[in-house]
Amino acid sequence: MEENLLEREILKISRMRNIGVSRDDFLRELGQRFRGLPFNTIVKKIEGLAEKGYLYMEYTGPADFFVKITPKGRQRLEEIMVEESLIFDF
């Protein structure tokens, strides 16, 4: 469940803008939601989601990147939301 929470938040943030979401956007948004979580952990999770085809990730510098959700990522986000609604409906 905890793993899905971070995955869900990354996917939700990734669909915020049509042009993509920057590294700084992730720092700001996830930093507020997951205080104390190392940014390195977040980047590894983003890279893992990109490897699965849920996100498109483009590095724009040594430590900067943009991320955009893919159709497969939107589908995965919907699945997570359904799973969570089933869990919380009881």
C-alpha positions, 0 to 999 in steps of 0.5 A: 500500500505504501509503495502504491502511495508514492507511485500514485502521487508521482503519476498524479503530479506527472499529469499536471501539465501538458508539457511535462513536470520538472524536477523542481515541481517534483521537489516542491510537490512531493517534499510537502507530501512526503517529508523526510523522504530523500529526493534520491528515492523519489528519482529512483522511483520515477526512473523505475516508472519510466522503465515500465513505460508509465512515464516519459522522462527526459534529462535536460541537464546533469540533475534536471529532468522533465517527466510526462505521463504516458497513456500506460501511466494514466491506465496504471493511475486509474488501476491504483485509484480503483484498488484504493477505493475498494480498500477504503470502501469497507 
